[in-house]
């Protein structure tokens, strides 16, 4: 099996998906509160760049998934 197929098969494992999603929700929410909490509490959502909030959740998901896969591959 090629490296990309192994990576993809590990990426699609339900346990890894769920763990990465949980971590992304927690870390992303903390970062959103730190970076945008004052704007959200004031209701000044017009100044928020929503794509940056989406990235705030996507980046921890990708990092968590990648590190879990690399850890798994390293053990095999």
Phi, psi and omega in degrees: 000136181287162182299321181292325177290321177296313179302313181294319180294321177291322180297330183266006177292129183304321181297317179293317179301313182293316180297316180293322179295316179299315180297317180297322179295315181293306183295316180299318180295317177300315181293322177296317179297317179296314187275328187232005183304317181295319179293320181293316180295326177281347183078018182267061186281353178292333181276350182282133175266101190296330179295330178290326176293319177300317178295330179298332176269325184291319183298311178298327177298313181295317180296316180296315180297312182298314182293324177294319179294314180296324176295318180294316181294322180295333181277344183273000000 
